[in-house]
Amino acid sequence: MGRPTRWSTDTGPDHSRWYVDRFRQLAAEGADLGGEARLLDAMVAPG
């Protein structure tokens, strides 16, 4: 394997905890987390 990336060297072990916590909070508040995906699915033809 090559040299480690900045992503692995410049972030701590809890680097994404804020992101996970934010989306858990949104889900707990009843936010529609899949709404954008459903909108695109309805607008774009398959394939």
C-alpha positions as CSV (number, residue, x, y, z in Angstrom):
1,M,0.0,0.0,0.0
2,G,1.1,3.6,-0.6
3,R,1.5,6.5,1.7
4,P,-1.4,7.2,4.1
5,T,-3.8,9.9,2.9
6,R,-4.4,13.2,4.8
7,W,-7.9,11.8,5.6
8,S,-6.4,9.1,7.7
9,T,-3.6,11.2,9.2
10,D,-5.3,14.5,9.9
11,T,-8.5,13.2,11.6
12,G,-9.0,11.7,15.0
13,P,-10.8,8.5,15.8
14,D,-14.0,10.4,16.4
15,H,-13.8,12.6,13.3
16,S,-17.3,11.7,12.0
17,R,-19.1,11.5,15.3
18,W,-20.7,14.9,14.7
19,Y,-22.1,13.8,11.4
20,V,-23.6,10.6,12.9
21,D,-25.0,12.5,15.8
22,R,-26.5,15.2,13.5
23,F,-28.4,12.6,11.4
24,R,-29.5,10.7,14.5
25,Q,-30.9,14.0,15.8
26,L,-32.7,14.7,12.5
27,A,-34.2,11.3,12.5
28,A,-35.4,11.7,16.1
29,E,-37.1,15.0,15.1
30,G,-38.9,13.2,12.3
31,A,-37.0,14.7,9.4
32,D,-37.5,13.1,6.0
33,L,-34.0,11.8,5.4
34,G,-34.9,9.9,2.2
35,G,-36.9,12.6,0.6
36,E,-34.3,13.8,-1.9
37,A,-33.6,10.3,-3.1
38,R,-37.4,9.7,-3.6
39,L,-37.7,12.9,-5.5
40,L,-34.9,12.0,-7.9
41,D,-36.3,8.5,-8.3
42,A,-39.6,10.0,-9.3
43,M,-38.0,12.5,-11.8
44,V,-35.4,10.5,-13.5
45,A,-36.3,7.6,-15.8
46,P,-34.7,4.2,-14.9
47,G,-31.5,3.3,-16.8
